[in-house]
Amino acid sequence: MGRGLLISESISHGADKPQEQHRRDICIVGRWIHDRGFVASTDGNISIRLGPDRILASPTCISKGMMTPDDLVVTNLEGQRISGSRKVSSEIAMHLLIYHLRPDVNAICHAHPPTATGFAAAGMALDKPILCELIVTLGQVPLARYGTPGTRELSDAIEPFVANHDAILMANHGVVTYGPDLLTAFMRMETTEHFAHVALVAELLGTQKLLSNSELEKLVAARTQYGAASNAPAAGLSTDGVPSGAAERISLTRRELESLIDEAVQRERARR
């Protein structure tokens, strides 16, 4: 099957598919992230959980926009190749860590979208409440410390954030997103880059107008309605009224964040 036909197809939600469909889906998403400029050259990697002990992944040293289904490799949970003629990605350990810590995750995208990666290179998380859509869908995108790609350092750096976030900036490196299926994982990558664009424009215009505590409270309440993961905390830890020091706690659970919001709202009512 030619690449043109692959890209003309669409992928859908759901992990219960034949392996051949998963292979086609990875190639489609590889083309998407390449065409959008989220990766260059042979950067990035994509994977899907095939079952309790097997992972289907993009190989190393290949453009994600030029992959064919036969290029992909199947590994075990130790990252050892089971099938496929190409070499396993050097960053497979990062994927395996996420699958281990998040049984609900069935697909992962790692890329270097320029604006979001710029924030990562500047040492800045995407955690300010300036865009309601991000709060509802992702909550916030924390920044993990730098870890050398292809080493245990990288897995160790992201590990503290995996349980409570669905997208992570990796300092001086890029972005990793994940979800119950590949389409969701890709959309979270796209959302992260879009939010980074908005945050950068707001900064260049001279101000980032933060949502208020009451506005944030409504968005947190709406997250379940929109299907957001309950373990992904909402952004807004630096809004006025939130206790000092909270901005550094970027791995707060949703319950902890809602408690902070309640306290801030009560203090505001008491002042009135």
C-alpha positions in Angstrom: 0.0 0.0 0.0 1.5 3.4 -1.0 2.1 6.3 1.4 -0.4 8.5 -0.4 -3.3 6.0 0.4 -2.1 5.7 4.0 -2.3 9.4 4.5 -5.7 9.7 2.8 -7.1 7.3 5.4 -8.1 8.5 8.9 -7.5 7.0 12.3 -10.1 6.7 14.9 -10.4 6.3 18.7 -10.0 2.8 20.2 -7.2 0.4 20.9 -9.0 -2.8 20.0 -7.8 -3.1 16.4 -5.8 -5.7 14.3 -2.1 -5.1 14.4 -2.0 -4.2 10.7 -4.4 -1.3 11.4 -2.2 -0.2 14.3 0.8 -0.2 11.9 -1.1 2.0 9.4 -2.1 4.3 12.2 1.4 4.9 13.4 2.5 5.7 9.8 -0.4 8.1 9.4 0.5 9.9 12.7 4.2 9.9 11.7 3.2 11.8 8.6 1.0 14.2 10.5 3.8 15.2 13.0 6.3 15.5 10.2 4.0 17.6 7.9 3.1 19.9 10.8 6.8 20.5 11.6 6.6 18.8 15.0 9.7 16.7 14.0 12.6 17.1 11.6 14.9 14.6 9.9 14.6 11.3 11.9 13.4 12.9 15.2 10.6 11.6 17.3 9.0 8.3 18.1 5.6 6.7 18.3 4.3 3.6 19.9 1.1 1.6 20.6 0.5 -1.1 23.3 -0.4 -4.3 21.5 -1.1 -6.3 24.6 0.1 -7.0 28.1 3.6 -7.9 26.9 4.1 -6.4 23.5 4.7 -2.8 22.1 4.6 -1.7 18.5 6.9 1.2 17.8 8.6 3.3 15.2 12.2 2.3 14.7 15.3 4.5 15.0 17.0 6.4 12.2 14.0 6.9 9.9 11.9 10.0 9.0 8.5 9.7 10.7 7.0 11.1 7.5 8.5 8.3 5.4 7.6 5.1 7.4 5.8 2.2 6.0 4.0 -0.5 8.1 6.8 -3.0 7.5 9.4 -0.5 9.0 7.8 -0.8 12.5 9.2 -3.1 15.2 7.5 -5.1 18.0 9.3 -5.3 21.4 8.7 -6.9 24.7 8.4 -5.0 27.9 12.2 -5.0 28.3 12.5 -3.1 25.0 14.0 -6.2 23.2 13.0 -6.6 19.6 10.6 -9.5 18.9 10.0 -8.8 15.2 11.0 -6.3 12.5 14.1 -5.8 10.5 15.0 -2.3 11.8 16.5 -1.3 15.2 14.4 -0.3 18.2 14.3 3.4 19.1 16.9 4.4 21.6 14.1 6.1 23.6 11.9 3.0 24.0 12.6 3.0 27.7 10.7 6.2 28.1 7.7 4.6 26.4 7.9 1.5 28.5 8.0 3.6 31.7 4.8 5.4 30.8 3.1 2.1 29.9 4.2 0.6 33.2 3.0 3.6 35.3 -0.2 4.2 33.4 -2.3 1.1 32.6 -4.9 3.3 30.9 -2.4 4.5 28.3 -2.3 2.6 25.0 -0.4 5.0 22.8 2.5 7.5 23.0 3.8 10.3 20.8 7.2 12.0 21.3 8.1 14.9 19.1 9.8 18.3 19.1 7.1 20.9 18.2 9.1 24.1 17.9 7.1 26.5 20.2 6.5 24.0 23.0 10.1 22.8 22.7 11.2 26.4 22.9 9.4 26.7 26.3 11.2 23.5 27.4 14.6 24.9 26.2 13.8 28.1 28.2 13.0 26.1 31.3 9.4 27.2 31.3 6.4 24.9 32.0 3.0 25.5 30.3 1.1 25.9 33.5 -0.5 29.4 33.5 -4.3 29.6 33.3 -4.6 31.7 30.1 -6.5 29.3 27.9 -9.7 27.6 29.0 -9.4 24.8 26.5 -6.1 23.6 27.9 -7.4 23.6 31.4 -10.3 21.4 30.4 -8.4 19.0 28.2 -4.8 18.7 29.6 -4.9 20.7 32.9 -1.3 21.8 32.6 1.9 20.7 30.9 4.8 20.5 33.5 8.5 20.7 32.8 10.7 17.7 33.6 14.4 18.3 34.2 16.9 17.5 31.4 17.9 13.9 30.9 20.2 12.6 28.2 18.1 11.0 25.4 18.4 7.2 25.2 19.6 6.9 28.8 17.9 6.1 32.1 18.3 9.8 33.0 15.4 10.6 30.6 13.0 8.1 32.2 14.0 9.2 35.7 13.4 12.9 34.7 9.8 12.3 33.5 8.8 9.7 36.1 7.5 12.1 38.8 5.0 13.6 36.3 3.7 10.6 34.4 0.9 9.5 36.9 -0.8 12.9 37.0 -0.2 14.4 33.6 -1.0 13.5 30.0 1.7 15.7 28.4 5.2 16.6 29.6 7.8 19.1 28.4 11.3 17.7 28.6 13.9 20.4 29.3 16.1 21.1 26.2 14.6 18.2 24.4 10.9 18.1 23.4 7.4 16.9 24.3 5.8 13.5 25.1 2.1 13.0 25.1 0.0 9.9 25.6 -3.5 8.6 25.9 -5.9 5.6 25.6 -5.4 5.5 21.8 -3.1 7.0 19.2 -5.5 9.7 18.0 -5.8 11.0 21.5 -2.0 11.0 22.0 -1.5 12.9 18.8 -4.2 15.5 19.6 -2.6 16.1 23.0 0.6 16.9 21.1 -1.2 19.3 18.8 -3.0 20.9 21.8 0.3 21.4 23.6 1.9 23.1 20.6 -1.2 25.3 20.1 -1.2 26.4 23.7 2.5 27.2 23.5 1.8 29.4 20.5 -0.9 31.3 22.4 1.3 31.6 25.5 4.2 33.0 23.4 2.0 35.5 21.6 0.5 36.7 24.9 4.0 37.2 26.3 5.1 39.1 23.2 2.1 41.4 23.5 3.3 42.2 26.9 0.8 40.5 29.2 -0.8 37.2 30.0 -4.2 37.8 31.5 -4.8 34.9 33.9 -8.2 33.4 34.5 -9.6 34.1 37.9 -10.2 31.6 40.7 -13.9 31.5 40.1 -13.4 31.0 36.3 -10.9 28.3 37.0 -13.3 26.6 39.5 -16.0 26.3 36.7 -13.5 24.9 34.3 -12.3 22.3 36.7 -15.9 21.2 37.4 -16.5 20.9 33.6 -13.5 18.6 33.0 -15.4 15.4 33.6 -18.1 16.5 31.3 -15.6 16.9 28.5 -13.9 13.6 29.1 -10.7 14.9 30.6 -8.6 12.4 32.6 -9.5 12.7 36.3 -5.8 12.3 37.2 -4.6 15.2 35.1 -4.5 18.4 37.4 -5.8 21.7 36.1 -3.5 24.6 35.4 -3.7 27.8 37.4 -1.5 27.3 40.3 -0.2 30.9 40.0 -3.6 32.7 40.0 -4.2 35.5 42.5 -5.4 34.1 45.8 -3.7 30.7 45.6 -1.3 30.3 48.6 2.3 31.3 47.9 4.5 28.4 46.9 1.7 26.5 45.1 3.1 27.5 41.7 6.0 25.2 42.2 3.8 22.2 43.0 3.1 21.3 39.4 2.1 17.7 40.2 -0.9 18.5 42.4 -3.8 16.1 42.1 -7.2 17.4 41.1 -8.6 17.0 44.6 -5.7 19.0 46.1 -6.2 21.7 43.5 -9.9 22.0 44.1 -9.2 22.3 47.8 -6.8 25.2 47.1 -9.4 26.9 44.9 -12.1 26.5 47.6 -9.8 28.1 50.2 -9.1 31.0 47.9 -12.8 31.5 47.1 -13.6 31.5 50.8 -10.9 34.0 51.6 -12.2 36.3 48.8 -15.8 36.0 50.2 -14.5 36.8 53.7 -12.8 39.9 52.5 -16.1 41.1 51.0 
